[in-house]
Amino acid sequence: MQKKLILLFLLFASVAYAQKKPLDHSVYDTWENVGIKQFTNNGLWAAYAVNQQEGDANLYFQETLTAKKIKISRASSAQFSADSKFAAFAIKPWYKDTRMAKIKKKKPDDMTKDTLGIANLTTLAVTKIPRVKSFKFPETGAALLAYNLEKAPDTSKKAKPAAPAGTEAKNDDQDYFADDDAPGASAAKEGTDLIVKNLTTGTERVFKFVTDYSFSKDGKQLVFAASGSKKDKTAAQGVFLLNTETGALKSLVKGKGNFKGFIFDDESEHLAFLGETSPEKAEIKDFNVYYNSLTLDTAQILVDGDMPGMPAKFAVSGDGRLNFSKDGNRLFFGIAPIKKAKDTTLIDFENAKLDIWGYKDDYLQPMQLRNADRDSKRSFLTTIDIYGTDPKIVPLTDNKLPDATLVNEGNASFVLASTDYGNRIASQWTGGSVRDYYLVDVKTGSRKKIIESLGGNASTSPNGNYVLYYDKKKMLWSTYQVATGKVTPLNAGMTVKFYDEDNDVPDDPNSYGVAGWTEDDKAVLLYDRYDIWQFSPDGKSAPKNLTNGFGRQSNLTFRVERTNPEFRFFTKKDVLLLDAVNNETKENGFYRKAINDSKNPELIIMSPAKYSNVVKAKDAEIYIYDKGNYVNSPDVYVSKDLKTAVKLSSTNPQQANYNWGTAELVKWTTPKGYKSEGILYKPENFDPTKKYPMIVYFYEKLSDGLFTYNAPSPTPSRLNIPFFVSNGYLVFTPDISYETGHPGKSAEEFINSGVESLKKNAWVDGTKIGIQGQSWGGYQVAHLITVTNMYAAAWAGAPVVNMTSAYGGIRWESGMNRQFQYEKTQSRIGATLWEKPELYIENSPLFNFPKVATPVVVMSNDADGAVPWYQGIEMFTGLKRLGKPVWLLNYNNEAHNLVQRQNRKDIQIREQQFFDYYLKGAKAPVWMVGGIPATEKGKTWGFELTEDKP
C-alpha cells in the first residue's frame, strides 16, 4: 500500500511539473526586482519599490503595525518628511509613452515629464503635481517641501499663474520681487517656478525663475537663486534667503549671475555658495565664494581671485565643492588654474589634429584623453578661517599633492593629503601606484610627510589622533600617532593573517579591511578572514579577538553591518550587528556582539538565503531588508529583532507557472589533490532516470552565490542560468584557483576535473557538454578547447587568445596599458613578456588552434574598452583559416559587456539556438548555416530554423 502511495505521489508530482512551461525570451521585461527600502524616522511607515527589468515600477508605502498600504504606480524612490507624516516621490511617465516619444524622436523638452506625488501618511491621501523636475525636504524640522517645476509659466501676459494641480492656492501665495537689471551681467539658464509648501498647514509660496535651491539642515532657512526673465523685466534676479518660520525674504545678492553650490553649516546659521557675474559671452567665468550669516543682511564675497594667499594664475573653481567644518569656523573650497581661452582666430580645417605620446608623460595619452574632462574640472582643496584676524586663504593641495580628506569633520588642525606624483609611470605595469602621505596644516599650509611609497591605503581615526595604514608589501597594519610621530605596528609577529589568505594573483595581497574605531580613538577594529579584532592604536594593550575566534572555529566570516548612515565610531554600549557567512554551507545570516561583552557572538538567524543590507529606522528598533535564494525571488521584510519578520512584498508570482530549478553545492578533489567546489543547477522537474545536456559556466569563484537569486534577464555577458535550466539543461559553475604563470593549466585542473566528477552521474550526458565564459571566462573557454575535445560546443565572449599581442594594448575604457593585467593581476603571468616569453606563449590559445575540434561562437565588440576586440578577430580568422566551425558576433558600438538591451536580447536567442543545436540536436538557425550578408544587415537577423547543417 505504501509503495502505491509513493507511486501515486510521484505521478501527481510529474503531472504538476508537466503543467509548468519552460522560460522563453518573452518573460524578461516584466520580471521584477526589489528596489529602494527605507523607513520614516519613527519606523511606523516603510517604503519599498518593486521594479521591472523594462517597464513600470511600483512604489509601496506600508504601515509597519497595521495592514495599511499605499501603492504608487510608476514611482521607484521616495523621501520622507522629518516628522514621519508625509512622503514625496517622483512618478515617471508610462514606459509605453516614453518609448513612443523616442520612436517619434521628440525633443527632450517635448517628452513627458515626471509628476510629483505627495502622500499624507495620516489620511492616506495622495496629491499629484505634474511636470516637476526636483524636490527636497529639510533633514530635520517642519514638514516643508520645496519643488521646482519643469517649465516656467509665460509671464508676458502679466497674468497671475495658476496654482499647481492638486493644491489650494491662497490669494497671497505669489511673490513678485523686483530687482535691478544689471547691464552686461551674465544670465544663467532661465529658471522655473519654485514652490515651497508647508504640508501640515497646506500654505505655500511660489518664487519665479529659480535655478537652484537648498534647505538648511533644520529647515528654517531656504536659499535659492533666481535667473530673472528676458520676457519679464520685473522678475527677480540674484540670490534670496527665505525664513520659513516668519516668511521673511532677504535678498543676498542682486543682479544677474550664475549662483550654485549652496551649503549651510551644521547649526544652520551660516551659508556659503559659489557665484559669478561675468559677461554672458565670456568664455572664462570668474567665480567667487559668497558667505552669509543670520546677522548679515546681504551675502559678502568671502573669497575672490585677488584674495591674499591665492597662487598666481589661480582662481576660485566653479567646479569645486564647499564644506563647512563641523564647528562652522572654517570653510573648505576649491581653487584651480585660470583656464586659457580658445583662440578664435584659428581656422579649424587648417590646423593639424594629433596626439603626441611622450615617454616622460606621467600618464599615457589615451588615459589623459579619457580623463581630460575630469581633469579640466579638477580643483585643489583650499581653506579659510572665517573668523580669523588675517583674511587669507590657505591652499592645501596642488598638482604635485592633489588629493586630501578632511579630518574630524573638518575640525582638525590638519588634513590628510596624498600623492602618487613621481610614481605614476609605473602604474602601466603595476596596475596601481604607491603613494606618499602628508599632514597639511590648515592654518599655514605647511606639509609633513608621514608615510612614503605606500602600496596600500591610509585613513585617519575619527578624532584625528592617528593615521591608520595597511602596507601591502609588508602585509602589515600600523598607526602613526599625530601628536608624537610614533609609528606602531599592529599585527607584527602575529600568526593570524590580516591579509587575503586566498590571494592567487602575482601581487601583494589586500587586507580584509577595517570595521571601525571606538569612541575617543581608543581602539580600532580590524578584520581577519573570519573574525573581528580590537587593537590599541598606541600598542599599549595586546590585540584582542573581539569575536573570540568563534568565526574561525565555526568557519563563519563576520562583518559589521552598518545600520546608521551617520556612523563615526562605536561606543562602549554598542551591540554590533554582524553579517555572517557560513563558508562550508554558504548560508547567510546575522549574529550580535556587545563590544564590552566577553561572550561569543550570539546567533540571531542563519538560513539558506541571501540577505540584502539592513536598513534601520533612525529613531526606532525596526529593520527592513530583502531576502531570497535561487528558488525564491527576493522579497521585502520588516523585523524588530531579525529573527521573526513580516513579509511585505510578493515579487514574481508568475515564476510559479514556469519550470524553475534548484541549486546545490558540489565538491570534488582535483588531480593535484586540491579541494574545490561549485554549484550545480538542475531543472525543477529533474528526473534522475534521464540524461541531461550540461553547460559549464565559469569565471573565477562563484560558489558563494549558492543562495543568490538569478532572474531570467537578458544578461550582458554571463550565461542566463535560469533560462537554460528551465529549458532542460544542467548548469555547472566550478570554482577555480590559480597557479602563477599557468592560468590555462589551472583552468584545466579545476574545470575539467569538476566536469569529470559530475560525468560519473548517469543523468549527465557526457557527450553533450558545452562551456560558456565571458572576458576572463572567455579566455579560459578558448584555452580549454585547444587542450581537450570533451566539450561539444563552446561560447567565448571577449576572449584574449594571444597574450603576446594583447600585452602591450590599451584598455580604452580607462586609457591604461594592459601590462599590469599580466604581471600583477587577473592574467597571472607574473613576469614581463621579455622575461618569460614562454609563459605568454603557453597561455595563448592562438598557438594551439590546429588542435581545436569544438564548434565555438566568439562575441567581440568593436567598442570593447577592456579587451582589444582584435583578439576576437585573431581567434575567428585563425580558426576560419583552419576550417574550424566558428562564428563571430560583433555588436556595433557596444562595450565589453553588452549595454543596449536589444543586443542583450539578441544574444540570448543566438546562444540558445547554438547550444540547442549542438547539445540537444535541434535545428540550426539561418545565421549559423549561411551567415548574414552585409547587404542584409538591419533587414534580417537569421533566427529562422532550417533543415540545413552549419
Residue pairs with C-beta under 8 A, 6 or more apart in sequence:
14 685
17 659
17 684
17 685
18 685
20 657
20 658
20 659
20 660
20 684
20 685
21 657
21 658
21 659
22 658
22 659
22 726
22 727
22 728
23 658
23 659
23 712
23 722
23 723
23 726
23 727
25 714
25 905
25 908
25 909
25 912
27 654
27 658
27 712
28 53
28 54
28 712
28 713
28 714
28 905
29 52
29 53
29 54
29 55
30 52
30 53
30 55
30 654
31 52
31 53
31 652
31 711
31 712
31 713
32 50
32 51
32 52
32 633
32 651
32 652
33 50
33 51
33 53
33 634
33 651
33 711
34 48
34 49
34 50
34 51
34 612
34 626
34 634
34 635
34 636
34 649
34 651
35 48
35 49
35 50
35 51
35 57
35 76
35 77
36 47
36 48
36 49
36 76
36 77
36 78
37 46
37 47
37 48
37 612
37 615
37 624
37 625
37 626
37 636
38 46
38 47
38 48
38 78
38 80
38 615
38 624
39 45
39 46
39 47
39 64
39 80
39 615
39 616
39 617
39 618
39 620
39 622
39 624
40 46
40 80
40 84
40 87
40 121
40 617
41 80
41 82
41 83
41 84
41 617
41 618
41 619
41 620
42 84
42 617
42 619
42 620
43 64
43 617
43 618
43 619
43 620
43 621
43 622
44 63
44 64
44 65
44 84
44 121
44 620
45 61
45 62
45 63
45 64
45 80
45 84
45 87
45 121
46 61
46 62
46 64
46 624
46 636
46 638
46 648
47 59
47 60
47 61
47 62
47 78
47 80
47 87
48 59
48 60
48 62
48 624
48 626
48 636
48 648
48 649
49 57
49 58
49 59
49 60
49 75
49 76
49 77
50 57
50 58
50 60
50 649
50 651
51 57
51 76
53 711
53 713
54 95
54 901
55 95
56 73
56 74
56 92
56 94
56 95
57 74
57 75
57 76
57 92
58 71
58 72
58 73
58 74
58 75
59 71
59 72
59 75
59 76
59 77
59 78
59 89
60 69
60 70
60 71
60 72
60 648
60 649
61 69
61 70
61 72
61 78
61 87
61 119
61 121
62 68
62 69
62 638
62 648
63 69
63 121
64 622
64 638
64 646
68 124
70 119
70 124
70 126
72 89
72 91
72 117
72 119
72 126
73 91
74 91
74 92
74 93
74 94
75 89
75 90
75 91
75 92
75 117
76 92
77 89
77 90
78 87
78 88
78 89
79 87
79 88
79 89
79 135
79 136
79 137
80 86
80 87
80 137
81 87
81 88
81 137
81 143
81 144
81 145
81 199
82 137
82 138
82 139
82 140
82 141
82 142
82 143
82 219
83 142
83 143
83 200
84 121
85 120
85 121
85 122
85 143
85 199
85 200
86 118
86 119
86 120
86 121
86 143
86 145
86 199
87 118
87 119
87 121
88 116
88 117
88 118
88 119
88 135
88 137
88 145
88 147
89 116
89 117
89 119
90 114
90 115
90 116
90 117
90 132
90 135
91 114
91 115
91 116
91 117
91 128
92 98
92 114
93 111
93 112
93 113
93 114
94 112
97 112
98 111
98 112
101 110
101 111
101 112
109 151
113 130
113 131
113 132
113 133
113 150
114 131
114 132
114 133
114 150
115 128
115 129
115 130
115 131
115 132
116 128
116 129
116 130
116 132
116 135
116 147
117 126
117 127
117 128
117 129
118 126
118 127
118 128
118 129
118 145
118 166
118 199
119 125
119 126
120 126
120 127
120 199
127 166
127 167
128 165
128 166
129 147
129 164
129 165
129 166
129 167
130 164
130 165
131 149
131 150
131 151
132 147
132 148
132 149
132 150
133 148
133 149
133 150
133 192
134 147
134 148
135 145
135 146
135 147
135 148
136 145
136 146
136 147
136 213
136 214
136 215
137 143
137 144
137 145
137 215
137 219
138 144
138 215
138 216
138 217
138 218
138 219
139 215
139 217
139 218
139 219
140 217
140 218
140 219
141 218
141 219
141 220
142 198
142 200
142 219
142 244
143 198
143 199
143 200
144 196
144 197
144 198
144 199
144 215
144 219
144 222
144 244
145 196
145 197
145 199
146 194
146 195
146 196
146 197
146 213
146 215
146 222
147 194
147 195
147 197
148 191
148 192
148 193
148 194
148 210
148 213
149 164
149 192
149 193
149 194
149 195
150 192
151 192
152 190
152 191
152 192
152 193
152 208
152 209
152 229
153 161
153 162
153 193
154 231
155 161
155 208
155 229
155 231
155 232
155 235
156 231
156 232
160 174
161 174
161 193
161 206
162 169
163 169
163 173
163 204
164 195
167 195
167 197
167 202
167 204
168 202
169 204
170 203
170 204
173 203
173 204
173 205
173 206
174 205
174 206
175 205
175 206
175 207
175 208
175 249
176 208
176 234
176 235
176 236
177 236
177 240
177 249
177 251
178 234
178 236
179 228
179 235
179 236
179 237
179 238
179 251
179 254
179 255
180 237
180 254
180 255
181 228
181 233
181 237
181 256
182 237
182 254
182 255
182 256
182 277
184 279
185 255
185 256
185 257
185 277
185 279
185 280
186 256
186 257
186 258
186 276
186 277
186 278
186 279
186 280
186 282
186 285
187 227
187 228
187 230
187 256
187 280
188 211
188 225
188 227
188 256
188 257
188 258
188 259
189 211
189 227
190 209
190 211
190 227
190 228
190 229
190 230
191 208
191 209
191 210
191 211
191 225
191 226
191 227
192 209
192 210
193 206
193 207
193 208
193 209
193 210
194 206
194 207
194 208
194 210
194 213
194 224
195 204
195 205
195 206
195 207
196 204
196 205
196 206
196 207
196 222
196 242
196 244
197 203
197 204
198 204
198 244
205 242
205 247
207 224
207 226
207 236
207 240
207 242
208 226
208 229
208 232
208 235
208 236
209 226
209 227
209 228
209 229
209 232
209 235
209 236
209 237
210 224
210 225
210 226
210 227
211 225
211 226
211 227
211 259
211 260
212 224
212 225
212 259
212 260
212 262
213 222
213 223
213 224
213 225
213 262
214 222
214 223
214 224
214 262
214 263
214 264
215 221
215 222
215 264
216 222
216 223
216 264
216 268
216 271
217 264
217 266
217 268
218 268
219 244
220 243
220 244
220 245
220 268
221 241
221 242
221 243
221 244
221 264
221 268
221 271
222 241
222 242
222 244
223 239
223 240
223 241
223 242
223 252
223 262
223 264
223 271
223 273
224 239
224 240
224 242
225 238
225 239
225 240
225 257
225 259
225 260
225 262
226 235
226 236
226 237
226 238
226 239
226 240
227 237
227 256
228 235
228 236
228 237
228 256
229 235
237 254
237 255
237 256
237 257
238 251
238 252
238 253
238 254
238 255
238 256
238 257
238 259
239 251
239 252
239 253
239 259
239 273
239 275
239 290
239 299
240 249
240 250
240 251
240 252
241 249
241 250
241 252
241 271
241 292
242 248
242 249
242 250
243 249
243 250
250 297
250 298
251 298
252 271
252 290
252 292
252 298
252 299
253 259
253 275
253 290
253 298
253 299
255 277
256 277
256 280
257 275
257 276
257 277
258 275
258 276
258 277
258 285
258 318
259 273
259 274
259 275
259 290
260 273
260 274
260 275
260 318
261 272
261 273
261 274
261 321
261 322
262 271
262 272
262 273
263 271
263 272
263 273
263 322
263 323
263 324
264 270
264 271
264 324
265 271
265 324
265 328
266 324
266 326
266 328
267 328
269 293
269 294
269 328
270 291
270 292
270 293
270 294
270 324
270 328
270 386
271 291
271 292
271 293
271 299
272 289
272 290
272 291
272 292
272 302
272 322
272 324
272 331
272 333
273 289
273 290
273 299
273 322
274 287
274 288
274 289
274 290
274 316
274 318
274 320
274 322
274 333
275 287
275 288
275 290
276 285
276 286
276 287
276 288
276 318
278 284
278 285
278 286
283 341
283 342
284 338
284 339
284 341
285 318
286 304
286 305
286 315
286 316
287 315
287 316
287 317
287 318
288 301
288 302
288 303
288 304
288 305
288 316
289 301
289 302
289 303
289 304
289 316
289 322
289 331
289 333
289 384
290 299
290 300
290 301
290 302
291 299
291 300
291 301
291 302
291 331
291 386
292 298
292 299
292 300
302 331
302 384
302 386
303 316
303 333
303 384
303 393
304 316
305 314
305 315
305 316
305 338
307 391
307 392
307 393
308 391
308 392
308 393
309 392
309 393
309 394
309 395
310 335
310 393
311 335
311 395
311 398
313 337
313 338
314 335
314 336
314 337
314 338
314 395
315 335
315 336
315 338
316 333
316 334
316 335
317 333
317 334
317 335
317 336
317 377
317 379
317 380
319 334
319 336
319 377
319 378
319 379
320 333
320 334
320 335
320 336
320 379
321 332
321 333
321 334
322 331
322 332
322 333
323 331
323 332
323 333
323 406
323 410
324 330
324 331
324 332
324 410
325 331
325 332
325 406
325 409
325 410
325 411
326 408
326 409
326 410
326 411
327 410
327 411
328 386
329 385
329 386
329 387
330 383
330 384
330 385
330 386
330 410
330 442
331 383
331 384
331 386
332 381
332 382
332 383
332 406
332 410
333 381
333 382
333 383
333 384
334 379
334 380
334 381
334 382
335 379
335 380
335 382
335 393
335 395
336 377
336 378
336 379
336 380
339 376
355 365
355 369
356 365
357 364
357 365
361 368
361 425
362 421
362 424
362 425
363 371
363 424
363 427
363 815
364 428
364 810
364 815
364 816
364 817
365 815
366 810
366 812
366 815
367 814
367 815
367 816
368 375
368 815
369 815
370 812
370 813
370 814
370 815
371 815
378 402
380 395
380 396
380 397
380 398
380 399
380 402
381 395
381 396
381 397
381 404
381 415
381 417
382 393
382 394
382 395
382 396
382 397
383 393
383 394
383 396
383 442
384 391
384 392
384 393
384 394
385 443
394 442
394 443
394 444
394 445
395 445
396 404
396 415
396 417
396 440
396 442
396 445
397 403
397 404
397 417
397 440
399 421
400 419
400 421
401 417
401 418
401 419
401 421
401 438
401 440
401 447
402 419
402 421
403 417
403 418
403 419
404 415
404 416
404 417
404 418
404 440
405 415
405 416
405 417
405 459
405 460
406 412
406 415
407 414
407 415
407 416
407 460
407 464
408 460
408 462
408 463
408 464
411 464
412 442
412 460
412 463
412 464
413 441
413 442
413 443
414 439
414 440
414 441
414 442
414 464
414 482
415 439
415 440
415 442
416 437
416 438
416 439
416 440
416 458
416 459
416 460
416 467
417 437
417 438
417 439
417 440
417 447
418 435
418 436
418 437
418 438
418 458
419 435
419 436
419 438
420 427
420 433
420 434
420 435
420 436
421 436
423 433
423 434
423 435
423 453
424 433
426 433
427 433
427 816
427 820
428 816
428 817
428 819
428 820
429 817
429 819
429 820
429 823
429 824
429 832
430 820
430 823
430 824
431 507
431 816
431 820
431 821
431 824
431 825
432 455
432 820
434 453
434 454
434 455
435 451
435 453
435 454
435 458
436 449
436 451
436 452
436 453
436 454
437 449
437 450
437 451
437 454
437 458
437 467
437 469
438 447
438 448
438 449
438 450
439 447
439 448
439 450
439 467
439 482
440 446
440 447
440 448
441 447
441 448
450 467
450 480
450 485
451 458
451 467
451 469
451 480
454 469
454 471
455 471
455 472
455 473
455 508
456 469
456 470
456 471
456 472
456 473
456 511
457 469
457 470
458 467
458 468
458 469
458 470
459 467
459 468
459 469
459 514
460 466
460 467
460 468
461 467
461 468
461 517
461 521
461 524
461 537
462 517
462 521
462 568
462 569
463 520
463 521
464 482
464 521
465 481
465 482
465 483
465 521
465 537
466 479
466 480
466 481
466 482
466 521
466 524
466 537
467 479
467 480
467 482
468 477
468 478
468 479
468 514
468 524
468 537
469 477
469 478
469 479
469 480
470 476
470 477
470 478
470 511
471 478
472 499
472 507
472 508
472 509
472 510
472 511
473 508
475 497
475 498
475 499
475 508
475 509
476 489
476 490
476 491
476 492
477 489
477 490
477 491
477 498
477 511
477 526
477 535
478 487
478 488
478 489
478 490
479 487
479 488
479 490
479 524
479 537
479 538
479 539
480 486
480 487
481 487
481 488
481 537
481 538
486 538
488 537
488 538
488 539
489 539
490 524
490 526
490 535
490 537
490 539
490 543
491 498
491 526
491 535
491 543
494 543
496 528
496 533
497 528
497 529
498 511
498 512
498 526
498 527
498 528
498 533
499 509
499 510
499 511
499 512
500 509
500 510
500 511
500 512
501 529
502 737
503 509
503 510
504 737
504 738
504 739
504 740
504 828
505 738
505 740
505 824
505 825
505 826
505 828
506 740
506 741
506 823
506 824
506 828
506 829
506 830
507 824
507 825
511 526
511 527
512 526
512 527
512 528
512 529
513 526
513 527
514 524
514 525
514 526
514 527
515 525
515 526
515 527
515 532
515 559
515 560
516 524
516 525
516 560
516 567
516 569
516 570
517 523
517 524
517 525
517 569
517 570
518 524
518 525
518 534
518 569
518 570
518 571
518 572
518 595
519 569
519 570
519 571
519 572
521 537
521 569
522 536
522 537
523 534
523 535
523 536
523 537
524 534
524 535
524 537
525 532
525 533
525 534
525 535
525 546
525 560
525 570
526 532
526 533
526 535
527 533
527 559
528 552
529 552
529 557
530 547
530 551
530 552
530 555
530 556
530 557
530 558
531 545
531 546
531 547
531 548
531 549
531 550
531 551
531 552
531 558
532 545
532 546
532 547
532 551
532 558
532 560
532 576
532 578
532 593
533 543
533 544
533 545
533 546
534 543
534 544
534 545
534 546
535 543
535 544
536 542
536 543
546 593
546 595
547 558
547 578
547 593
547 600
547 601
548 598
548 599
548 600
548 601
550 556
550 600
550 601
551 557
551 558
551 601
554 582
555 582
555 583
555 584
556 580
556 581
556 582
556 583
556 591
557 580
557 581
557 583
558 578
558 579
558 580
558 591
558 593
558 601
559 578
559 579
560 576
560 577
560 578
560 579
561 577
561 578
561 579
561 590
561 613
561 614
563 577
563 614
563 615
563 616
563 623
564 616
570 576
570 595
571 595
572 595
572 596
573 595
573 596
574 594
574 595
575 592
575 593
575 594
575 595
576 592
576 593
576 594
576 595
577 590
577 592
577 614
577 642
578 590
578 591
578 592
578 593
578 601
579 588
579 590
579 611
580 588
580 589
580 590
580 591
580 601
580 606
581 587
581 588
581 704
582 588
582 606
585 608
585 665
586 608
586 665
586 703
586 704
586 706
586 707
587 606
587 607
587 608
587 609
587 707
588 606
588 607
588 609
588 610
588 611
588 707
589 603
589 604
589 605
589 606
589 607
589 611
590 604
590 605
590 611
590 614
590 642
591 601
591 602
591 603
591 604
592 601
592 602
592 604
593 599
593 601
593 602
604 641
604 642
604 643
605 642
605 643
607 627
608 629
608 706
608 707
609 627
609 628
609 629
609 632
609 707
610 627
610 628
610 629
610 634
610 705
610 707
610 708
610 709
611 625
611 626
611 627
612 625
612 626
612 627
612 634
613 625
614 623
614 624
614 625
614 642
615 623
615 624
615 625
616 622
616 623
617 623
621 640
622 638
622 639
622 640
623 638
623 639
623 640
623 642
624 636
624 637
624 638
625 636
625 637
625 639
626 634
626 635
626 636
626 637
626 649
627 634
627 635
627 637
628 634
628 635
628 707
628 709
629 663
629 707
629 708
629 709
630 661
630 662
630 663
630 681
630 706
630 707
630 708
630 709
630 710
631 660
631 661
631 662
631 663
632 709
633 651
633 652
633 655
633 709
633 711
634 651
634 709
635 647
635 648
635 649
635 650
635 651
636 647
636 648
636 649
637 645
637 646
637 647
637 648
638 645
638 646
638 648
639 645
639 646
652 711
658 726
659 683
659 684
659 685
659 726
660 683
660 684
660 722
660 725
660 726
661 681
661 682
661 683
661 684
661 722
661 725
661 726
662 681
662 682
662 684
662 686
663 679
663 680
663 681
663 706
663 707
664 679
664 680
664 682
664 706
665 677
665 678
665 679
665 680
665 703
665 706
666 677
666 678
666 679
666 680
666 732
666 754
666 757
666 758
667 675
667 676
667 677
668 676
668 677
668 753
668 754
668 757
669 675
669 676
669 753
670 676
670 749
670 750
670 753
671 749
671 753
672 749
674 737
674 749
674 750
676 734
676 735
676 736
676 737
676 750
676 753
676 754
677 703
677 734
677 735
678 702
678 703
678 732
678 733
678 734
678 735
678 754
679 702
679 703
679 705
679 706
679 732
679 733
680 730
680 731
680 732
680 758
681 721
681 722
681 725
681 730
681 731
681 732
681 733
682 692
682 725
682 730
683 692
683 725
683 726
683 728
683 729
683 730
684 726
686 692
686 763
687 763
688 762
688 763
689 763
690 763
691 762
691 763
691 764
691 765
691 768
692 728
692 729
692 730
692 763
692 764
692 765
693 728
693 729
693 730
693 765
693 768
693 769
693 770
693 915
693 919
693 920
694 729
694 730
694 731
694 732
694 755
694 758
694 764
694 765
694 768
694 769
694 770
695 719
695 724
695 729
695 730
695 731
695 732
695 769
695 770
695 771
695 772
695 915
695 919
696 731
696 732
696 733
696 734
696 751
696 754
696 755
696 769
696 770
696 771
696 772
696 791
697 718
697 719
697 721
697 731
697 732
697 733
697 771
697 772
697 773
697 777
698 733
698 734
698 736
698 747
698 751
698 771
698 773
698 777
698 780
699 718
699 773
699 774
699 775
699 776
699 777
700 735
700 736
700 738
700 776
701 735
701 736
701 737
702 733
702 734
702 735
703 733
703 735
705 733
710 721
710 722
711 722
712 720
712 722
712 723
712 726
713 720
713 904
714 720
714 901
714 904
714 905
714 907
714 908
715 904
715 908
716 897
716 898
716 899
716 904
717 774
717 775
717 797
717 798
717 859
717 896
717 897
717 898
718 774
718 777
719 731
719 772
719 911
720 908
720 911
721 731
721 733
723 908
723 912
724 731
724 912
724 915
725 731
727 912
728 920
729 915
729 919
730 758
730 764
732 754
732 755
732 758
734 750
734 751
734 754
734 755
735 750
736 746
736 747
736 750
736 751
736 780
737 746
737 750
738 746
738 828
739 745
739 746
739 828
740 828
740 829
740 830
741 828
741 829
741 830
741 831
741 836
741 839
742 839
742 842
742 843
743 779
743 780
743 827
743 828
743 829
743 843
744 780
744 783
744 787
744 842
744 843
744 845
746 828
747 780
747 783
747 784
748 783
748 784
748 787
748 788
751 771
751 780
751 784
752 784
752 788
752 790
755 769
755 790
758 764
759 766
759 769
766 790
767 792
768 792
768 918
768 919
768 920
769 790
769 791
769 792
769 919
770 791
770 792
770 793
770 794
770 795
770 915
770 918
770 919
771 781
771 784
771 785
771 791
771 793
771 794
771 795
772 781
772 794
772 795
772 797
772 911
773 779
773 780
773 781
773 795
773 796
773 797
773 799
774 797
774 798
774 859
774 897
775 797
775 798
775 799
775 866
775 867
775 896
775 897
776 826
776 827
777 797
778 796
778 797
778 798
778 799
778 800
778 858
778 859
778 867
779 796
779 799
779 800
779 801
779 827
779 845
781 794
781 795
781 796
781 799
781 856
782 796
782 799
782 800
782 801
782 845
782 856
782 875
783 843
783 845
784 791
784 794
785 791
785 794
785 845
785 852
785 853
785 854
785 856
786 845
786 848
786 849
786 851
786 852
787 848
787 851
789 853
789 854
791 854
792 854
792 855
792 918
792 919
793 854
793 855
793 856
793 914
793 915
793 917
793 918
793 919
794 854
794 855
794 856
794 857
795 856
795 857
795 859
795 911
795 914
795 915
796 856
796 857
796 858
796 859
796 875
797 858
797 859
797 860
798 859
798 860
798 861
798 864
798 866
798 867
798 869
798 871
798 872
798 896
798 897
799 845
799 858
799 860
799 867
799 871
799 872
799 875
800 806
800 827
800 867
800 871
801 844
801 845
801 846
801 871
801 872
801 874
801 875
801 878
802 844
802 845
802 846
802 871
802 874
803 822
803 827
803 829
803 833
803 840
803 841
803 843
803 844
804 833
804 837
804 840
804 841
804 844
805 868
805 870
805 871
805 874
806 818
806 867
806 868
806 871
807 818
807 819
807 822
807 833
807 840
808 817
808 818
808 819
808 833
809 817
809 818
809 868
810 816
810 817
810 818
810 868
811 817
811 818
811 821
811 865
811 866
812 864
812 865
813 865
813 866
813 895
813 896
814 865
818 868
819 832
821 827
822 828
822 829
822 833
822 840
823 829
823 830
823 831
823 832
824 830
827 843
829 836
829 839
829 840
829 843
830 836
830 839
831 839
833 840
841 847
845 875
846 874
846 875
846 878
849 875
849 878
849 879
849 882
849 884
850 882
852 879
852 882
852 884
853 884
855 884
855 885
855 886
855 918
855 950
856 879
856 884
856 885
856 886
856 887
857 886
857 887
857 888
857 889
857 910
857 911
857 914
858 872
858 875
858 876
858 886
858 887
858 888
858 889
859 872
859 888
859 889
859 890
859 891
859 907
860 867
860 869
860 871
860 872
860 873
860 875
860 876
860 888
860 889
860 890
861 869
861 890
861 891
861 892
861 893
861 894
861 895
861 896
861 898
862 869
862 890
862 892
862 893
862 894
863 869
863 892
863 893
863 894
863 895
864 894
864 895
864 896
865 895
865 896
866 896
867 896
869 890
872 888
872 890
873 888
875 886
875 888
876 886
876 887
876 888
879 886
880 886
885 950
887 914
887 927
887 928
887 931
889 907
889 910
891 898
891 900
891 903
891 906
891 907
894 900
894 903
898 904
898 907
906 941
909 943
910 925
910 927
910 943
913 922
913 924
913 925
913 927
913 928
913 943
913 945
914 928
916 922
917 923
917 924
917 925
917 928
917 950
922 945
923 945
923 946
923 947
924 945
924 946
924 948
924 949
924 950
925 942
925 943
925 944
925 945
925 946
926 932
926 940
926 942
926 943
926 944
926 945
926 946
927 941
927 942
927 943
928 942
928 950
929 946
929 948
929 949
929 950
930 942
930 948
931 942
932 940
932 941
932 942
